[in-house]
Each structure stands twice: as structure tokens, then as C-alpha cells.
Amino acid sequence: MDVVAIGACVMDTLYNIPRYPAEDSKLRATGSKPAGGGPAATGLVAARKLGCSAAFIGTLADDSGGAFLKNDFEKYGVDTSLIEVKKGYRSFTSVIWLSADTTSRTCVFDKGDLPALVLNDRQKEAISWAKLLMVDGNELDAAVEAAKIARKSGTAVLYDCGGLYDGVERLLAYTDIMIPSEEFALRSTGCSDAEEAAVRLFELYHPRTVVVTCGKRGGVMYDGRRAVRYPIYPAEVVDSNGAGDVFHGAFAAAAVRGCGYEKCCHFASAAAAVKCKGIGARESAPDFETTKVFLKENGYEL
């Protein structure tokens, strides 16, 4: 298996709205649809669409949300044999508003009540044989155990550092490819800019690389020798929700293919841009050839 993932798996309901409504008012949506979500889970689908073999490791509820999420993985060719379905629990769900006026998104979520993931022998074996493990800070205890297994077996660990959850330092210590948001990087280090924070995170945790994502300003990569800026690529934004998840999955896919980390940054940035042209993070994540052509059209050869 190329890529396995542990993290949040969320049933999103997306609402396209012309603008954000005022409090205590009504507003007619222009469209709505269900979609699979969650940082590592969606990144995994993106990696699969970009040509990697992929499997999700986790638990799902036996309710309608869990059934949707399992079917959604299978629709995109993600292996679901390492998922345990638990009876009598409530799925992790969210409602997301996508504003046409601001091209931003607002999310309200319910984490459900599934018990914490406890790795079984089959899941542990899959981690040890994978080329890369993606984690997002959710299911933290299981993710730390998985990262330790990965370290012993030579499986690379890519951490999508979004939320500053209690105890994330335990996971950062076993991370090879650290990709924090700018907010995470600045808050966790106390630094004043992304480049300084990237260097500090590298010094603290000694990964192979640190890539700080800075939204519309692109980002910065630091590999212990030099800091390199990478751009965002131009796109007519229809739906920005999940662009960061696709970035992480595309970075994983490029890394598995043997690309250097600077090229991985450009490839991931391009895949995220293409995704923003369509609604739904998983549905709109591009394939490898589309991303490669898009990069070439914008002056970058993979």
C-alpha cells in the first residue's frame, strides 16, 4: 500500500449560499449536497485520485453517516478493509456554508460519540508495510502509536498540523513531513513569521522537512539547509473548502512518486488550485495528469 491514513472522517453537508445571512434570518441556498470530509481522510482520497493505492484506518458508526462515508471511500477506490464499523454510535458530521460573495466557508460540526480508535494487529501491519502514513492530529493516541510503528518500519509520516490539540508534541516528535498551517506554526512556536516558525519547528522536532501553508500567500518550505517560498496557482474559486486537505494528499502522492520536497510543494499547490474550481473537496480533487498539465500551463515543469 502506498498511503494509509488515520484521522477525522466527517460527513459534510455543503450549502452554496449567495452571502452569509444575518442572525435570526432566513436565506435560500442555491444548492446543497452531502460530501465526505476530514483532513487526512480527504487527503487520502486526493492521493488515491492522483494514482496512489490508499487505505483508511479508523472506526465508523453504523448510522446513515457512517454508511455514506464508507461508500464514499469505495467510490474513489480507497480500501475500506481496515475500517471497523461500531454499532449504536453517532457519526462525526458537519454543515458547511460556501459563500459566493466572499468565496470563503463557515463550518459547524458535531463530533459524534464514536469511541477512540484502538489499533488492531491488521491495522498495525498495514502501517508497517505502507510507504507513507498521513495523520491530522485526530485520534491522537492511535496516531502516535501508528507513527512509532512507522518510524521502526521506515514508513514516512506526514502530519497535517491544523488544530493545536493537547499533546500534539507527542505526534510531532515522530513526524517526517510536517505541514502546519501558518496559524499552527506561529502559535506553537511563538514566532512572528512563517519562515522563522518553519526553522524553529525543524530545530525542535528534526523532521525531514517543514512546509508552512500560508493560504492565499502560498507557503514556505524549510529542509534544514534553506527556506524556499512556493506560490499559490491561479484559479477561479468556486469552493475553497478542503483545499488544504487536497494539498496534503497531493504532497503525499508526489512524495511517494519520489519527487523532491520543493517539487512536492508546487504539485500540491497546483492540485489544491484545481480542486477550488469545483464543489466538493473529494469530488473536485484532480488526477495526476490534470495536475501536471495545469502546472505546465502555469510555467512549472514537474
Backbone as a ProteinNet text record, in pm:
[ID]
protein_1_A
[PRIMARY]
MDVVAIGACVMDTLYNIPRYPAEDSKLRATGSKPAGGGPAATGLVAARKLGCSAAFIGTLADDSGGAFLKNDFEKYGVDTSLIEVKKGYRSFTSVIWLSADTTSRTCVFDKGDLPALVLNDRQKEAISWAKLLMVDGNELDAAVEAAKIARKSGTAVLYDCGGLYDGVERLLAYTDIMIPSEEFALRSTGCSDAEEAAVRLFELYHPRTVVVTCGKRGGVMYDGRRAVRYPIYPAEVVDSNGAGDVFHGAFAAAAVRGCGYEKCCHFASAAAAVKCKGIGARESAPDFETTKVFLKENGYEL
[TERTIARY]
84.2	0	87.9	52.5	130.2	104.4	-22.7	-58.8	-170.1	-153.4	-261.2	-282.7	-402.7	-434.5	-513.7	-488.2	-562.6	-602.5	-730.8	-774.2	-924.4	-971.5	-1115.6	-1175.5	-1293.8	-1370.2	-1511	-1548.8	-1666.4	-1763.7	-1893.1	-1994	-2033.6	-1992.7	-2025.2	-2155	-2231.1	-2339.8	-2305	-2285.3	-2241.9	-2361.9	-2367.7	-2471.5	-2405.9	-2442.3	-2399.6	-2496	-2443.4	-2527	-2471.3	-2557.1	-2507.4	-2421.4	-2450.7	-2379.1	-2411.8	-2338.1	-2370	-2494.5	-2587.3	-2711.3	-2690.1	-2776.6	-2778.3	-2835.2	-2800.4	-2851.4	-3004.2	-3066.6	-3211.8	-3285.6	-3233.1	-3296.5	-3303	-3360.2	-3365.3	-3296.3	-3236.6	-3167.5	-3181.1	-3218.5	-3233.7	-3098.1	-3063.6	-2941	-2959.4	-2850.4	-2856	-2828.4	-2788.5	-2763.6	-2714.2	-2724.8	-2672.7	-2637.2	-2542.1	-2503.7	-2427	-2435.8	-2352.3	-2214.3	-2114.2	-1977.6	-1895.4	-1799.8	-1707	-1607.1	-1570.2	-1475	-1381.8	-1301.5	-1198.5	-1062.7	-965.7	-837.2	-762.7	-724.7	-647.6	-732.4	-860.6	-949.3	-963.3	-982.6	-995.9	-861.9	-754.6	-621.6	-593.4	-640.3	-621.1	-692.6	-815.6	-888.8	-814.2	-761.9	-685.3	-564	-492.7	-376.6	-417.7	-532.2	-582.4	-614.4	-679.8	-713.5	-589.4	-482.1	-355.3	-268.5	-323.8	-256.6	-199.5	-214.3	-161.8	-263.6	-215.4	-303	-320	-440.2	-470.1	-569	-552.6	-643.7	-662.9	-787.1	-816.9	-822.2	-761.9	-761.5	-843.6	-954.9	-1037.7	-1164.5	-1255.4	-1385.9	-1495	-1605.9	-1723.4	-1845.3	-1945.4	-2071	-2155.5	-2252.6	-2340.4	-2465.6	-2461.3	-2575.7	-2563.5	-2653.3	-2653.5	-2526.1	-2471.2	-2347.4	-2231.1	-2221.4	-2113.6	-2123.2	-2246.5	-2266.6	-2226.8	-2263.4	-2225.8	-2074.5	-2006.3	-1861.3	-1788.9	-1833.8	-1771.7	-1792.6	-1915.2	-1944	-1865.9	-1847	-1774.1	-1628	-1565	-1429.5	-1423.5	-1516.1	-1516	-1539.4	-1620.4	-1646.4	-1517.2	-1423.4	-1297.5	-1184.3	-1215.7	-1114.4	-1026.4	-1067.5	-991.8	-1029.2	-930	-950.1	-1015.6	-1129	-1200.8	-1191.5	-1105.3	-1098.1	-1037.8	-974.7	-913.9	-1001.8	-1126.9	-1223.7	-1310.2	-1327.9	-1419.9	-1549.2	-1663.3	-1794.5	-1850.6	-1881.8	-1931.1	-2082	-2153.6	-2299	-2340.5	-2446.9	-2508.1	-2443.5	-2359.3	-2291.8	-2336.1	-2299.2	-2337.4	-2215.2	-2229.3	-2118.2	-2074.4	-1951.8	-1894.7	-1956.9	-2029.2	-2096.8	-2070	-2090.3	-2077.5	-2168.9	-2200.6	-2273.1	-2180.8	-2162.4	-2066.9	-2137.9	-2125.5	-2177.7	-2065.2	-2093.2	-1997.5	-2051.3	-1988.6	-2038.8	-1984.9	-2076	-2034.7	-1977	-2027.5	-1986.5	-1840.5	-1796.9	-1661.9	-1569.4	-1623.3	-1552.7	-1488.4	-1547.7	-1499.4	-1600.5	-1563.8	-1654.3	-1664.2	-1780.8	-1803.6	-1857.8	-1801.2	-1832.8	-1883.5	-1991.5	-2040	-2040.8	-1976.1	-1962.6	-2007.7	-2042.3	-2077.2	-1985.8	-1899.8	-1800.5	-1859.7	-1989.5	-2047.8	-1996.9	-2014.5	-1975.8	-1902.5	-1837.3	-1760.8	-1646	-1616	-1502.1	-1370.4	-1267	-1135	-1085.5	-1013.9	-956.9	-849	-857.7	-753.3	-703.8	-577.8	-524	-525.5	-573.3	-565.4	-443.4	-420.9	-299.9	-296.1	-410.6	-413	-380.2	-431.9	-404.4	-257.3	-200.2	-58.2	29.4	-6.7	71.5	64.4	-55.6	-71.4	16.1	27	112.5	258	301.6	442.3	479.5	381.9	408.9	383.4	318.7	288.1	412.1	407.3	515.8	502.5	377.3	355	228.3	235.3	121.9	83.1	-45.5	-96.8	-175.4	-150.7	-224.5	-262.8	-365.9	-410.9	-430	-383.8	-396.6	-520.7	-619.2	-735.7	-697.9	-774.6	-739.4	-593.6	-560.6	-420.6	-343.7	-400.7	-327.4	-294.5	-393.3	-370.7	-270.7	-279.1	-186.4	-43.1	-23.7	111.4	164.5	80.6	123.1	158.3	74.4	99.1	229.2	255.9	378.1	502.4	492	604.4	629.7	520.9	533.8	598.2	552.1	605.9	754.8	796	936.7	1023.7	976.1	1052.2	1059.3	955.6	946.8	992.4	1024.4	1068.3	956.4	833.9	720.3	727	720.9	724.2	594.2	602	484.8	463.9	349.1	311.1	201.9	228.1	133.8	75.4	-55.7	-133.2	-163.3	-79.3	-90.9	-189.2	-313.4	-414.9	-453	-513.1	-556.6	-445.9	-438.4	-341.5	-404.7	-418.4	-477.7	-379	-432.6	-346.1	-262.7	-132.4	-46.6	7.3	-12.8	34.4	186.9	254.6	400.8	444.5	364.1	396.7	397.6	307.7	299.4	403.7	426.3	528.6	665.5	691.3	822	849.9	744.3	761.2	723.2	721.6	680.5	800.8	787.7	892	862.3	736.4	693.4	591	631.5	548.5	487.9	353.9	288.2	186.5	233	141.1	80.9	-39.2	-92.6	-8	-15.4	59.9	17.6	-113	-162.9	-102.3	-102.8	-43.7	104.1	175.8	320.1	353.9	281.9	311.7	273.1	155.5	108.8	192.2	235	308.3	453.8	506.5	646.9	663.6	561	574.2	649	677.8	749.4	656	715.2	635.8	612	683.2	658.9	678.7	626.2	620.3	759.4	850.4	984.2	1056.6	1048.7	1109.5	1048.3	915.5	846.9	887.6	904.4	946.1	1082.6	1174	1308	1299.4	1217.9	1205.7	1146.9	1043.2	982.8	1082.9	1162.4	1265.2	1367	1407.4	1505.8	1449.5	1320.6	1257.9	1235.5	1190.6	1142.5	1222.6	1310.1	1401.1	1329.7	1226.9	1167.2	1256.6	1213.5	1287.2	1263.8	1139.7	1106.3	989.4	982.2	867.6	812.2	682	615.8	502.9	517.8	414.3	323.8	195.3	99.6	43.2	41	1.7	-118.3	-208.3	-330.8	-304.4	-362.3	-352.5	-212	-121.2	17.4	111.7	57.1	142.4	195.8	328.6	386.1	536.8	595.8	741.3	782.5	887.3	943.1	1082.7	1113.2	1247.6	1293.3	1412.4	1462.2	1591.1	1621.3	1743	1859.1	1847.1	1954	1909.4	1789.6	1742.4	1591.3	1541.4	1398.2	1358.7	1254.4	1209	1061.1	1026.3	886.1	824.1	698.3	624.5	494.7	441.4	324	193.1	82	-45.1	-57.8	-138.6	-159.6	-298.7	-313.6	-439.3	-554.6	-669.9	-789	-912.2	-1017.8	-1145.6	-1211.6	-1214.8	-1257.2	-1408.5	-1454.2	-1595.7	-1620.1	-1526.8	-1539.4	-1398.4	-1362.3	-1229	-1224.5	-1340.9	-1343.8	-1268	-1174.9	-1098.9	-975.3	-946.3	-827.4	-700.6	-696	-579.6	-565.2	-677.5	-673.9	-617.9	-662.8	-613.4	-464.3	-422	-279.4	-198.1	-241.6	-167.1	-167.3	-281.9	-287.5	-201.8	-200.3	-118	30.2	64.7	204	246	158.6	187.7	206.7	117.7	126.1	256.3	296.5	421.3	542	536.4	647.4	663.1	550.8	553.3	612.7	589.5	646.3	795.6	850.1	992.8	1030.9	932.6	964	1035.8	1124.3	1185.2	1080.5	1109.1	1005.8	966.7	1058.5	1019.8	921.4	946.3	851.2	718.3	723.8	600.1	514.8	579.8	507	433.1	501.3	438.8	325.8	350.8	249.2	125.9	146.2	34.7	-41.9	29.5	-35	-120.9	-70	-146.5	-270.7	-257.8	-373	-480.8	-438.8	-534.9	-606.2	-532.9	-593.7	-698.4	-665.7	-760.6	-884.6	-865.7	-978	-1076.8	-1023.3	-1107.7	-1202	-1177.9	-1264.5	-1397.6	-1408	-1530.1	-1580.4	-1702.7	-1763.8	-1740.1	-1695.7	-1668.1	-1520.8	-1458.5	-1313.1	-1272.8	-1341.5	-1304.6	-1345	-1465.7	-1516.1	-1431.2	-1380.5	-1308.2	-1156.9	-1106.3	-961.8	-920.7	-813.6	-777	-697.7	-682.4	-592.7	-451.6	-359	-217.8	-194	-247	-219.3	-277.9	-398.3	-460	-373.6	-322.3	-238.5	-107.4	-47.8	78.7	60.5	-47.5	-75.2	-101.4	-178.2	-207.6	-78.6	11.9	140.7	217.7	221.6	294.9	234.2	101.4	32.3	65.2	103	135.5	285.8	366	508.1	595.7	544.9	627.3	628.1	746.5	761.4	786.1	705.6	720.8	845.6
-120	0	125.2	221.9	345.9	434.1	464.2	559.7	503.4	512.2	484.4	610.2	624.2	747	716.5	797.2	794.3	937.4	959.1	1093.8	1105.8	1228	1253.9	1211.5	1151.4	1116.9	1171.7	1268.9	1350.6	1348.6	1334.5	1352.3	1499.2	1568.5	1709.9	1724.5	1828.2	1872.3	2013.1	2029.7	2156.9	2237	2364.2	2454.8	2570.1	2586.7	2703.6	2817.2	2928.3	3043.1	3168.5	3265.1	3386	3472.9	3471	3552.6	3493.8	3533.5	3487.5	3559.6	3487.3	3550.3	3628	3722.5	3791.3	3697.4	3723.1	3641.2	3649.2	3535.8	3527.3	3566.3	3516.9	3544.4	3415.8	3422.1	3308.5	3346.6	3247	3270.1	3144.7	3160.5	3046.3	3006.6	2879.3	2827	2807.4	2815.4	2790.8	2643.9	2567.8	2425.3	2361.4	2228.9	2156.5	2015	1952.9	1816.1	1757.8	1625.4	1559.9	1532.1	1527.9	1500.9	1446.1	1360.1	1310.9	1418.6	1425	1525	1471	1560.2	1524.1	1541	1603.4	1637	1517.9	1419.8	1306.3	1219.9	1204.5	1121.1	1178.3	1308.4	1372	1376.8	1401.5	1395.4	1258.3	1155	1018.3	996.6	1046.1	1035.1	1109.7	1227.7	1302.6	1223.2	1160.3	1078.4	962.1	902.6	790.8	839	953.9	1006.6	1046.4	1072.4	1108.6	986.8	867	745.8	655.5	690.1	605.9	499.8	384.6	292	347.2	331.3	401.7	323.4	332.4	266.5	355.2	359.8	436.1	342.3	385.5	309.5	387.1	327.5	400.8	327	398.8	345.4	434.3	373	445	394.1	479.1	439.1	360.5	286.3	209.5	288.3	421.2	504.4	544.9	631	670.2	745.6	824.2	896.1	801.9	700.1	602.8	525.7	486.9	414.2	502	630.1	722	731.8	747.1	765.1	642.1	524.4	402	390.1	415.3	408.3	513.8	629.7	737.7	699.5	640.9	589.6	490.1	395.9	290.3	346.6	452.3	516.8	566.4	611	664.4	562	438.3	333.3	322.3	382.6	371	239.4	164.4	37.1	62.7	-3	14.8	-108.3	-203.5	-327.9	-308.5	-192.7	-165.6	-74.9	-54.6	24	-69.8	-37.4	-110.3	-30.6	-97.2	-32.8	-66.1	38.3	23.6	48.1	-41.4	-29.9	61.6	137.9	217.4	351.3	398.2	526.1	628.9	755.5	865.6	917.1	936.6	978.5	1122.3	1150.4	1285.2	1352.6	1465.1	1533.8	1683.8	1749.6	1895.9	1955.1	2082.6	2162.5	2276.9	2293.1	2392.1	2487.4	2614.9	2718.1	2766.7	2769.1	2816.3	2946.1	3058.5	3189.3	3230.1	3257.9	3306.8	3447.2	3525.1	3664.5	3676.9	3594.2	3605.8	3491.3	3387.5	3263.2	3198.2	3220.5	3157.7	3053.4	2980.6	2879.8	2888.6	2854.5	2851.7	2714.8	2655	2516.5	2507.8	2431.4	2395.4	2243.3	2185.6	2039.9	1977.6	1850	1766.8	1644.3	1626.1	1518.9	1380.4	1371.5	1240	1179.7	1047.8	984.6	851.7	833.2	711.5	701.3	580.7	564.9	586.4	616	638.8	513.7	534.3	424.3	352.2	219.9	135.3	44.5	53.9	-19.8	-169.9	-245.6	-391	-439.4	-568.9	-624	-600.1	-613.6	-592.8	-447.7	-356.2	-215	-182.4	-238.5	-217.2	-271.7	-387.5	-447.2	-361.1	-307.6	-222.1	-97.6	-41.4	76.8	41.9	-72.9	-110.7	-138.3	-176.2	-206.4	-87.8	16.8	132.1	215.3	290.7	384.4	512.8	551.8	678.4	669.9	725.8	737.5	883.9	914.5	1050.1	1057.2	1162	1185.7	1333	1363.1	1502.2	1550.8	1472.5	1513.3	1462.3	1417.6	1349.8	1204.2	1136.6	1000.6	999.9	1095.1	1124.9	1005.5	933.4	820.6	714.4	681.3	582.8	635.7	765.4	824.3	820.6	846.5	840.5	697.5	601.3	461	423.3	466.9	437.7	501.1	624.8	694	623.2	567.3	491.2	364.5	297.8	179.7	218.8	331	380.2	409.7	471.7	505.9	379.7	274.5	149.4	77.7	93.2	17.9	96.1	224	303.8	369.2	364.7	432.8	581.8	668.2	812.3	857	954.3	1008.7	1153.3	1181.2	1316.6	1364	1473.5	1527	1657.5	1656.1	1774.9	1846.8	1944	2011.7	2127.8	2102.6	2207.1	2253.9	2165.1	2201.7	2183.4	2278.1	2267.2	2187.2	2057.2	1971.4	1946.6	1918.7	1885.5	1761.3	1770	1654.1	1633	1728.1	1707.1	1697	1745.3	1734	1587.7	1497.5	1354.1	1306.3	1360.6	1321.4	1395.1	1521	1598.4	1532.4	1467.9	1405	1289.4	1231.6	1117.7	1153.8	1283.1	1330.4	1347.5	1299.6	1317.6	1436.8	1450.5	1560	1639.9	1754.8	1837	1950.4	1953.4	2056.2	2130.2	2230	2307.1	2425.4	2463.5	2591.6	2702.4	2821	2932.9	2960.7	2951.9	2975.1	2876	2747.4	2644.8	2674.1	2705.1	2726.7	2844.7	2955.4	3073.7	3053.6	2995.6	2978	2874.6	2770.1	2664.4	2701.3	2798.2	2837.3	2974.2	3059.9	3196.8	3285.6	3235.8	3315.5	3416	3513.7	3621.3	3607	3516.2	3494.7	3347.8	3309.1	3167.6	3106.4	3180.4	3125.9	3099.4	3193.8	3176.7	3056.8	3042.4	2931.4	2797.3	2792.8	2668.8	2624.3	2718.2	2686.6	2638	2703.9	2666.6	2527.2	2495.4	2362	2254.9	2286.8	2191.8	2167.4	2273.1	2260.3	2183.9	2201.1	2136.8	1987.4	1949	1812.1	1731.8	1796.2	1728.3	1640.1	1690.9	1615.6	1622.8	1560.4	1574.1	1710.9	1760.6	1892.4	1950.7	2084.2	2157.1	2243.8	2235	2316.8	2393.1	2524.4	2607.3	2661.8	2630.1	2677.8	2811.9	2908.5	3046	3092.9	3000.8	3038.1	3103.4	3220.9	3289.6	3342.6	3332.5	3378	3261.8	3144.7	3030.7	2969	2957.2	2897.8	2894.2	2833.9	2826.6	2687.1	2634.5	2504.3	2523	2449.2	2450.2	2306.7	2274.2	2136.5	2122.8	2222.8	2218.4	2291.1	2320.1	2390	2526.4	2532.8	2657.7	2666.4	2788.6	2815.1	2855.3	2795.1	2819.8	2856.5	2963.5	3003.1	2932.6	2894.3	2841.3	2921	2933	3018.5	2939.9	3013.1	2952.4	2969.5	2886.9	2894.9	2950.2	3026.3	3097.9	3002.9	3031.6	2951.9	3035.9	3013.1	3076.9	2996.3	3052.3	2977.3	2965.3	2840	2809.8	2759.2	2679.2	2618.4	2595.5	2671.8	2658.1	2551.5	2501.8	2404.5	2276.9	2235.5	2113.3	2132.7	2256	2278.4	2238.7	2269.3	2230	2079.3	2009.6	1862.8	1804.7	1860.6	1815.1	1846.7	1961.5	1995.9	1885.6	1843.1	1741	1607	1569.6	1443.8	1446	1560.8	1573.3	1574.4	1635.3	1633.4	1489.4	1413.3	1272.1	1194.8	1217.9	1146.2	1177.4	1303.7	1341.3	1283.3	1282.5	1227.1	1078.1	1005.4	861.8	835.1	925.8	912.9	945	995.1	1024.4	1167.5	1258	1398.3	1460	1554	1631.1	1718.2	1762.6	1832.6	1966.7	2035.9	2161.7	2135.1	2031.4	1994.5	1950.6	1880.1	1838.6	1959.8	2067.7	2189.8	2246.7	2256.5	2310.7	2219.5	2089.3	1994.2	2003.3	2008.5	2015	2146	2255.9	2385.7	2386.9	2325.4	2318.3	2231.6	2117.6	2029.1	2098.8	2174.7	2247.9	2355.1	2420.1	2523	2462.5	2350.2	2283.6	2241.8	2190.4	2149.6	2264.3	2387.2	2502.4	2541.6	2487.4	2518.2	2444.8	2343.3	2264.7	2254.3	2208.2	2195.6	2054.9	2048.9	1920.2	1888.2	1871.8	1851.3	1722.5	1613.5	1484.7	1478.3	1520.7	1515.6	1597.8	1711.1	1803.9	1788	1697.7	1671.8	1615.8	1667.2	1628.1	1498.3	1443.9	1329.7	1381.2	1289.3	1327	1404.8	1355.9	1419.6	1559.7	1578.4	1711.2	1809.3	1764	1849.7	1882.8	1784	1804.3	1904.6	1891.1	1983.1	2123.9	2134.2	2263.7	2333.9	2258.9	2316.1	2368.2	2289.3	2329.3	2454.7	2461.9	2580.7	2706.2	2683.4	2797.4	2812.8	2753.5	2781.5	2697.5	2581.3	2497.8	2356.7	2301.3	2163.5	2070.1	1968.5	1874.3	1788.2
0	0	0	-84.3	-88.6	33.3	58	163.4	250.5	383.1	477.4	560.1	617.8	691.2	816.7	918.8	1044.3	1077.4	1108.8	1145.2	1142.1	1140.4	1138.8	1005.4	1013.1	893.2	914.1	833.2	861.2	744.6	776.3	672.8	670.3	564.6	547.5	468.9	500.4	413.6	368.5	238.8	182.1	132.9	171.7	123.5	48.5	-77.5	-154	-126.2	-79.2	-45.2	-112.6	-146.8	-214	-123.3	6.3	105.9	243.2	343.7	477.7	529.6	590.7	637.9	766.8	790.7	919.6	1024.9	1149.1	1258.8	1266	1298.8	1315.4	1187.1	1073.3	944.6	863.4	746.4	654.5	524.3	460.9	334.1	249.2	125.2	35.3	-23.1	-9.8	-69.1	-218.3	-292.3	-436.1	-469.4	-368.9	-389.7	-261.9	-253.2	-137.3	-178.9	-106.3	-136.3	-19	1.8	102.5	44.4	131.7	85.1	200.5	167.6	267.9	305	433.9	479.4	586.3	641.3	738.1	673.5	741.3	678.5	618.4	701.3	649.5	557.4	589.7	507.8	367	357.9	226.8	154.9	230.4	169.9	111.2	179.1	130.8	-2.1	-13.3	-139.7	-250.5	-218.9	-318.9	-365	-270.1	-307	-395.6	-365.1	-447.4	-588.7	-601.6	-733.3	-812.5	-740.8	-805	-834.3	-814.9	-859.7	-753.6	-624	-516.6	-475.7	-432	-361	-220.6	-161.8	-37.2	47.8	180.8	274.5	395.8	445.7	566.5	685.1	796.3	921	1022.5	1068.5	1163.9	1198.3	1265.2	1301.9	1243.7	1206.1	1159.6	1234.8	1249.4	1310.8	1210.1	1261.7	1172.9	1134.9	1149.9	1110.8	964.3	918.9	777.6	739.8	834.2	807.1	785.9	870.9	856.6	726.5	688.7	562.9	444.6	450.4	342.4	330.5	444.3	442	388.9	428.1	378.1	227	182.5	38.8	-38.3	22.5	-44.7	-66.2	34.5	16.3	-99.3	-98.6	-200.3	-339.3	-347.6	-477.5	-540.9	-458	-508.4	-507.5	-473.1	-479.3	-357.8	-245.8	-121	-52.6	-8.1	60.2	196.5	222.1	349.3	439.1	405.4	482.3	621.5	644.5	774.6	861.5	819.7	896.1	979.8	1107.2	1193.9	1205.3	1185.1	1198.4	1336.4	1413.9	1550.4	1555.1	1619.4	1628.8	1744	1718.8	1824	1850.8	1760.2	1779.6	1675	1699.6	1612.2	1536.8	1408.1	1322.9	1348.5	1312.2	1306.6	1183.7	1203.8	1093.1	1099.2	986.1	984.9	878.6	897.1	798	756.7	626.6	575.4	479.2	507.1	418.4	327.1	197.2	97.3	38.1	73	32.2	-104.2	-197.1	-329.3	-319.7	-225.8	-211.3	-169	-74.8	-20.1	-61.3	-127.5	-163.4	-41.5	75.6	198.9	244.8	350.6	403.4	555	607.7	751.8	787.5	892.5	927.9	1071.9	1092.1	1225.3	1230.1	1333.4	1334.7	1466	1457	1572.3	1565.9	1664.9	1658.8	1679.2	1711	1733.2	1863.2	1877.8	2004.5	1985.8	1871.1	1849.4	1950.3	1998.4	2089.1	2015.6	2093.1	2033.9	1962.5	1854	1776.7	1857.6	1861.4	1918.4	1807.3	1771.6	1657.1	1681.4	1581.5	1588	1509.8	1512.3	1450.4	1299.8	1231.4	1086.1	1052.2	1131.2	1106.9	1131.3	1237.2	1265.4	1153.2	1102.2	993.9	868	840	721.8	731.1	850.1	870.3	842.2	890.9	875.6	730.5	646.6	505.9	412.6	462.1	377.5	349.3	240.3	210	291.5	319.4	388.6	473.1	592.6	684.3	696	669.7	687.8	817.7	897.4	1021.3	1027.5	1109.1	1117.6	1261.2	1360.1	1499.2	1567.2	1490	1546.9	1574.4	1660.5	1705.4	1751.6	1840.5	1871.1	1926.6	2021.5	2080.7	1975.9	1893.5	1787.7	1685.4	1655.5	1558	1609.3	1738.8	1795.8	1790.6	1826.9	1819.6	1676.3	1582.4	1441.2	1393.6	1436.7	1396.6	1451.1	1570.1	1626.4	1544.9	1504.3	1418.3	1285.6	1230.8	1103.7	1115.2	1224.3	1244.1	1244.1	1309.3	1315.9	1181	1100.9	975.5	853.6	869.7	755.8	678.1	731.2	669.3	702.2	601.3	625.2	690.7	779.6	847.3	803.1	740.8	701.7	796.7	866.3	964	912.4	888.8	855	986.1	1021.8	1152	1139.3	1176.3	1170.7	1309.7	1388.2	1522.2	1625.2	1718.4	1828.4	1942.7	1921.6	2022.3	2135.6	2254.7	2367.7	2334.5	2357	2339.2	2199.5	2108.3	1971.1	1962.8	2065.9	2066.6	2055.5	2110.3	2102.8	1958.3	1877.8	1737.3	1653.2	1683.9	1612.1	1623	1735.2	1757.6	1663.1	1603.3	1511.8	1367.4	1338.1	1206.2	1114.3	991.5	889.7	800.2	758	671.2	750.6	800.5	888.8	806.8	795.7	714.8	800.9	876.2	959.6	885	925.6	881.3	944.3	886.8	942.6	1086.3	1112.7	1248.3	1347.1	1310.5	1396.9	1420.1	1313.3	1322.7	1413.5	1397.3	1477	1623.4	1645.5	1783.6	1858.6	1791.1	1860	1887.8	1813.9	1833	1896.7	1888.4	1936.4	1839.9	1718.2	1617.2	1552	1484.1	1425.5	1276	1208.9	1066.1	1030.7	915.2	876.6	859.3	798.2	774.7	906.2	996.6	1128.3	1200.7	1189	1255.2	1195.5	1063	997.4	1048.6	1060.1	1110.7	1254.6	1334.6	1475.7	1491.6	1415	1421.4	1379.2	1279.5	1234.8	1346.1	1411.8	1519.5	1639.6	1665.2	1780.3	1758.9	1635.7	1614.5	1512.1	1436.6	1344	1240.5	1173	1063.1	939.9	831.7	706.5	643.3	658.7	605	682.2	683.3	737.6	625.8	602.4	499.9	567.5	579.8	641.5	531.9	539.5	439.6	484.4	391.9	425.3	343	310.1	239.5	105.2	85.2	-42.9	-72.2	25.3	5	-23.4	-53.9	-82.9	44.8	56.4	176.7	169.8	271.3	279.7	324.5	260	295.7	350.9	459.4	515.9	537.1	486.1	492.5	572.9	654.9	734.4	670.5	541.7	469.8	418.7	367.4	308	319.4	318.9	317	175.8	123.3	-13.7	-11.9	-78.4	-91.7	-212	-200	-314.8	-328.8	-450.5	-473.1	-465.8	-461.6	-498.3	-649.5	-711.2	-855	-883.5	-992.9	-1017.5	-1049.4	-991.4	-1017.6	-986.7	-1062	-1032.1	-920.3	-800.6	-682.9	-677.2	-677.6	-658.6	-516.8	-467.1	-334.4	-279.4	-175.4	-116.3	-7	34.1	143.3	104.6	187.9	161.8	76.7	36.5	-46.6	28.4	157	236	246.4	258.4	265	135.5	23.3	-106.9	-119.7	-68.7	-70	-2	116.4	190	116.9	60.7	-13	-137.8	-206.2	-326.9	-291.4	-180.4	-135	-108.7	-41.7	-14.7	-144.2	-241.8	-369.2	-442.4	-441.9	-508.5	-435.9	-301.7	-224.6	-250.2	-257.3	-285	-422.9	-517.3	-652.3	-655.9	-546.6	-541.2	-573	-578.8	-605.3	-485.8	-512.6	-405.4	-338.4	-217	-140.2	-199.8	-265.7	-330.5	-443.7	-523	-628.4	-568.8	-456.3	-388.8	-353	-308.4	-273.2	-393.5	-506.3	-627.8	-676.1	-675.5	-719.5	-630.3	-499.3	-405.3	-419.3	-438.5	-455.4	-582.3	-687.7	-812.6	-797	-731.8	-711.3	-629.2	-527.5	-445.2	-526.9	-616.6	-701.4	-794.8	-856.4	-946.4	-868.5	-747.9	-665.2	-641.8	-621.4	-589.4	-703.6	-821.9	-936	-930.6	-845	-836.6	-693.8	-676.7	-544.9	-491.2	-366.8	-303.1	-309	-192.4	-189.3	-257.3	-226.3	-284.6	-431.1	-459.4	-596.9	-692.1	-644.3	-731.4	-727.3	-644	-643.3	-779.5	-838.2	-975.6	-981.1	-1101.9	-1121.4	-1152	-1165.9	-1181.2	-1309.6	-1421.1	-1549.7	-1555.5	-1499.9	-1496.9	-1418.7	-1304.8	-1221.6	-1292	-1355.5	-1426.9	-1540.8	-1617.3	-1728.5	-1675.8	-1567.7	-1506.9	-1463.2	-1404.3	-1363.8	-1485.8	-1592.4	-1712.9	-1773.7	-1773.8	-1827.4	-1745.4	-1620.9	-1533.8	-1510.9	-1603.2	-1607	-1518.1	-1470.5	-1384.6	-1437.6	-1459.5	-1507.3	-1389.1	-1377.3	-1267.8	-1289.3
[MASK]
++++++++++++++++++++++++++++++++++++++++++++++++++++++++++++++++++++++++++++++++++++++++++++++++++++++++++++++++++++++++++++++++++++++++++++++++++++++++++++++++++++++++++++++++++++++++++++++++++++++++++++++++++++++++++++++++++++++++++++++++++++++++++++++++++++++++++++++++++++++++++++++++++++++++++++++

